[in-house]
Amino acid sequence: MANDGWRSRAACIGADTKIFFDEDKKTMLHSLAKAKDYCNACPVQQECLDFAISENIMVGIYGGFSRKQRLIINRKRKVMNYGTY
């Protein structure tokens, strides 16, 4: 986790972490919308997303993306980088 000083500049500092990790079917969509509002206004959104992908984090919203969305992004990145070695 080298160079993770970006966390101190995250828009979600002090926010209720439940909105990023809500698994309650009744409140999940509302929490997801609130989480994405934080992420979309965040100056370190890309760093957060890159961190979650590089650390293979399987739960929660990071950089405005769910686990499933991060998996898709990671696959696309691998395809785009294939053959550039």
C-alpha positions in Angstrom: 0.0 0.0 0.0 2.8 2.3 -0.9 1.8 5.9 -1.7 -1.7 5.8 -0.3 -1.5 9.3 1.1 -4.4 10.1 -1.3 -6.8 8.7 1.3 -6.4 11.9 3.4 -7.8 13.9 0.5 -10.8 11.6 -0.1 -14.3 13.2 -0.1 -15.6 10.4 2.0 -13.5 11.2 5.0 -15.8 11.2 8.0 -18.7 9.7 6.0 -20.7 6.8 7.4 -18.9 3.8 6.0 -22.1 1.8 5.9 -23.1 3.6 2.7 -20.1 2.1 0.9 -20.6 -1.4 2.3 -24.4 -1.7 2.7 -25.7 -5.2 2.1 -29.3 -4.6 3.3 -31.5 -5.1 0.3 -34.0 -2.4 1.5 -31.4 0.4 1.8 -28.8 -0.7 -0.7 -29.9 1.4 -3.7 -30.2 4.5 -1.6 -26.7 3.9 -0.1 -25.2 3.2 -3.5 -26.5 6.6 -4.8 -25.1 8.4 -1.8 -21.7 6.6 -2.1 -21.5 7.5 -5.8 -22.3 11.1 -4.9 -19.3 11.2 -2.7 -17.1 9.4 -5.3 -18.2 11.6 -8.2 -17.1 14.7 -6.2 -13.9 13.2 -5.0 -10.5 14.6 -6.0 -8.9 11.2 -5.6 -11.6 9.0 -7.2 -9.2 7.5 -9.7 -6.6 6.6 -7.0 -9.3 5.0 -4.9 -10.5 2.9 -7.9 -7.0 1.9 -8.8 -6.3 0.9 -5.2 -9.4 -1.3 -5.0 -8.5 -3.0 -8.3 -4.8 -3.5 -7.5 -5.7 -4.9 -4.1 -8.4 -7.1 -5.5 -11.0 -5.8 -3.0 -14.1 -7.7 -3.4 -16.6 -5.7 -1.3 -17.9 -2.2 -1.2 -17.9 0.9 -3.4 -14.5 2.3 -4.4 -14.0 5.1 -6.8 -17.7 5.1 -7.5 -17.7 1.5 -8.7 -19.1 -1.8 -7.3 -17.1 -5.0 -7.1 -18.7 -6.3 -10.3 -18.0 -3.0 -12.1 -14.3 -3.1 -10.9 -13.9 -6.6 -12.2 -15.1 -5.5 -15.6 -12.8 -2.5 -15.6 -9.9 -4.7 -14.6 -10.6 -7.2 -17.4 -10.7 -4.4 -20.0 -7.4 -3.0 -18.7 -5.8 -6.3 -19.0 -7.1 -6.7 -22.6 -5.9 -3.2 -23.5 -2.5 -3.9 -22.1 -2.1 -7.3 -23.6 0.8 -7.5 -26.0 2.4 -4.3 -24.7 5.0 -6.1 -22.7 
